[in-house]
Amino acid sequence: MNITRIIHWLFVILISCFAYFDYGECVVPLIPIAVGGVASIASYMARCYFKECCTDEYIPANFSKLETALKTEVYGQHLAHQTVLNALKGHFRTTEPKKALVMSFHGLPGIGKNYVANFITDALYKKGAESQYVHFYKGRLNFPSDEKVEEYKEWIQKELLTHLRTCQRSLFIFDEVDKIPEGVLNALVPFLDYHPMIPGINPTGAIFIFLSNTGGTLIAQRLIKLWKDGKKREETELQDFENLLARGAFNEKGGFHKCETIEVSLIDYYIPFLPLEEVHVRACIIDAFRRREVEPSDAMIAEGLSHVTFGPDTPNIYSTAGCKRLDHKISLIIQRDQILQKLKDSN
């Protein structure tokens, strides 16, 4: 709400009125409008100046910020970059979307799935992960037992209803989907469906993101085949992987196994996170050093790379764990070099 705009239009109405009527005829009818406007502004200020509200001010959807983060801090994931950005822009710029936006991120550990989810959160919400409209669920933490599927289904539906009543632009992130007991995610179908009929709730403005290691091996195998067929990594397209991931997720053990969200086509985008090659891991290593204000030498970078395992055996070009665990290795290298330098200086 913009107080300057209200005052501007009241002024325009008054000037136009004075051209045809006297003072009393113009001012008296506007008194209730002015009082109501001031009351409305006061109410808004009291609620939303000091407290987060479900408004554009607190959900700015800063796509420039997101694009910059994806360009400069995520390596080797051109498909995720393009798809995530375009999907979110389309969803936010549609006045009345027909359904919630649903994206499923797939790939090996350590290649950027959580990283991208965090960047989305920071760009969409003023308070980032601290926003009351951002909700995280983790497979092993929130759904640890295979014996409590019905209990989990009831709980997650209550969670969604509560949060969507508070804000229709809520973000729900489900991590470790491959660790969620089979059947739990069927509870989400009413919230993800087209033109949902849920009394008092409109979930079509919401965003759901699923993160899973499911399909990581399939993605690597498909990428190798495409490479052998003469298609460069940067030339791969979403359609090279989507059907593969949908089938794989539906058939592999985990939260999506035989899941209705897949069966009735409610996931809008299956986004492959491609396995990282040496050039991408090298960039991760350099970043890790620079975050600690150290400019690495070639020897330091090579030592960082020595901790990385590449596979499969043929052609042996993809990091089996992406950039995961590299941060701790880099810290050890820096600490050791600093100790050696101090010993050298003392002699």
N, C-alpha and C positions, 0 to 999 in steps of 0.2 A: 504494500500500500504506500502511495506517495503523497504526502501532505501538500507538497508544492503543486502537484497536478490538480488536486481538489480545489485549492485556492485559485489557481489559474482559471478553471472552468466556472467557478462561482463568479469571478470577475467578468468573464466573457458574457455570462448570462445577464448580469446586472447592466453592463454597457448596452447590450442589445435591447434590454427592457426599457431603459431610460429613453431610448429613441422614440418610443411609442406611448409610454404610460408615465404616470407620476411616481414620485418617490415611494409612497405608501404601497401602491399596487405592486411595485417591483420587490421591495425589501421584505414585507411581511410574509409572503408565501415562502421565501427562502430561509426563514428562521428555523423551521423544523429540519430542513435539509442540512443547514450549517451545524445545528446542534447534534443531529444524528451523525454527521461526518466526523465531528470532533470526538463524539463518544466512541465511534468506531475506531478512530485512530488511537485514542487512549487505551481502548481494550486491546488492540493489536500490540501497542507498545508494551503494555503490562505483561502480555503473554509471551511475546516473541523477541523483545529486545534483550532480555536476560536469559531466556530459555529457548532451546531449539524448537522450531516449528516445521511442519511439513509444507514448506514454501520454497519458492525459487531461490530465496536468499540463502537458505540452508542446504538446498539441493541444487547447486548452480550448474551441474553437468558441464564441467570445464573440459571440453574435448581437446582444446589446444594443449592443455596440461597433460592430458592422457596421451596424445600423439607424441609429444616431446619425450615423455617417459618411455614409451614403447620403442621409439627410434633410438634413444641414447643408452637405455639400460637393459634392453632385452635383446639377446643375440640369437641369430639364426632362425627366427620365428616369423617370417614374412606372412605366412597364412594367418597366424593368430593376430598379428598386427592389423592386417587389412580387415579381417572378418569381425573382430571385436569392435573396432572403431566404427565401421559402417553399421553394424547391427545396433549398437547403442545410439548412434545418431538417429537412425531411422525410428527407433522406439520412442525416443524423447521428443522427436519432432512430429510424431503422429498424435493429433489431438485426442482421438478416441481409438486406441489400439484394440484389436479384436481379441487379443490374448496377452498374457504375460510373456515377457521375453525369456527364453530358456536356452542357455548355452552349456554344453558339456565339453570340458577340457580333458584331453587324453594324451598320455605320453609317459615316458620313463621318468623316474625320480630325478630331481635336480636340474630340470631343463626350463623352468620358468612358469609353471602353471600357477603356483601360489603368488609368485612375483607379480604376474599380470593381474590376478584377482585383487591384490593389494593396490596396484596402480589404479584400477577401476574404482575401488572404494575411495581413494584419496581424491580422484578427479570429480566424482559425482557428488560427494558429500563434503560440505564445509568442514565438518569435524572428522572426516575420514572414518577410520575404524572405530573411533569413539562415538560416532553418531548413534543415537537411539534407534535409527531406522536401518541399521546394518546388523545382520544376524548371522553368526557363524555356528555351524554344526560339524562335528568331527566324528567320523565313523566309530573309532575305537573308544572315544570318550563318551559320546551321547547315546550310542547304540551298541553296547558291548556284548549283549547276550542274544544268542539265536533263539532262546526260549521265550523272549518277551516281545515278539513281533506285534501282536495286537495291542499291547500296552504302548509300544513306541508309536504305532500308527495313531492312536487316540491322542497321545501327548503332542505329536508334531502338528496335528490338525488344530488343536487348541492353541498352540504357539502361533501358527499362521493367522488364525482368526483374530487373536489378540493384537498382533503386530499390524495387520492390514487395517484393522479398525483405527489404529493410531495414525497410520500413513499408508496411502495406496502406492507411494513410490518407494516402498521398502525393498531392500536388497537381501536375498537369502543365499548364503554360500554353504554348500555341502562339500566338505573335504573328506578324503578317504572313502569315496563312494564304494570302492571295491571291498571295503571292510564292513559296510552296512549289511545287516542280515537281509536275506532275500524276502521281498514282500513289503518291507517298510515303506519304500518310496511309492508304492501304489496309492498311499494315502494322499499324495500330492495331486493326483489326477484332477479332482474338482477345481483346484486352484490354477492349473496349467491349461485347462481346456479352453476351446473357443467359446465365446459368449457364455461365460460361467454363470450359473444361477445359484448364488449363495446369498441368502437373505442378509441385507445390510452391509454387504461387502462387495467391492469391485476390485478384483485382483489383477485386472488387465494392465495396470500401470507398473506392476512389480517386475523385478528381475530375479531370476533364479540361475545360479551358476553351480555346476557340479564339477568336482575335480577328482580325477581317477587315474591310477596307473594302468588301468585296463586298456589294452590295445597298444601298449608301448612297443612290444615285440612285433606286432603286426605292422605298425607304422614303419619301423626300421626295415622290415623285410620288403614292404612295398616301395620304400624309398630306394633301396638297393636295386630292386628290379627296374624302377624307372630310370635310375642312373645307368644301368647296363643297357637300357633301351635308348640311351642317348639324351634323356631329359635331365637338364641341370636342376639342382636343388631349388634355385631361385625361380625356375619355370614351373614348378609344381603348382597345382591348383587344388582348391578345396574338394572338388569332385573326384580327385584322385584318391581320396581317403574316406569321405563321409560314409558311403555304404559299407565299406570295410569296418569302420568303427561301430556303426549301428548294429551290424550283425555280430561283431565280436563282443560288444557290451551286453547284448541280449543273451548270448550263449555262454559267456564266461561267468564263473562263480562270483557273486558279489551283489551289491545293491541293485544293479540293473538286470540281473539274471531273470529272464522271462517277465520283465517289468512292463506294466501297462503303459507307462509313460513313453516307452519305445514302441510298443505294439500298436498304439493308436496315434503315433506320429506327433507327439506333443513337444519333443525336443527340436528347437528351431535350427540349431547349429551344432554339429559334432566337429570340434576344432582340434586338429592334430598338432601336437607340439613335437616338432621333428628332433631326432637325436642330434646331439651336438658333436661337431667335428673339432679337430685340434685348433683351428683358427678361432672358434667360438670360445673354447675353454681357455685359450691363451688370453683372450679379451677379459674373461672373468678373473683370471689371475692378476692381470695388470690392475683391474679395478680394485681388487681386494688389497693390493699393496697401496694404491693411491688413497683409498679410504683411511689408511693408517698413516698418510702423509709420507710415504716412502716411494721414491721413484725407482722401480726395480731394474736391475741389470739383466743382461741376457742370461747370465748364470742363475740368477734368482728365479727367473721365469722358467728356465729349464728344470730347475729343482722342483718347482711347483707342478710342472707337467709330469714329472717322474712319479708323482703320487696318483696319477690318473690311469685307470685301466681302460683300454680301448678294445672294441669287439664289433661284431662277431669275428670269428677267426678269419673269415673271408668276407669283405675286404679289410677288416680290422681298422675302421676309420671313425667309429662312433664311440664316444665316452659312455661307458655302461652306467655311470651315475651322474652324468651331466656335470654340473659345477658343485654338486652337493659335497659337503665336508671340506671344501677347499679353504674356507675362511680360517678354520683352525690350523690347517697346515701352514698357511701363510703367516699366521701369528707366530707359530713356532720358529719359522725361518727367520723372521724379523728379530725375535727375542734372542735367538742363538747368535745371529750376526752382531747384535748390539753388545752381547756379553763378550764375544771374541774381540770386538773393537776396543772395549774397555780394557781387556787384558793386554792387548797390543799397545794401547796408549800408556798403560801403567809401567810397561817395560821400556 
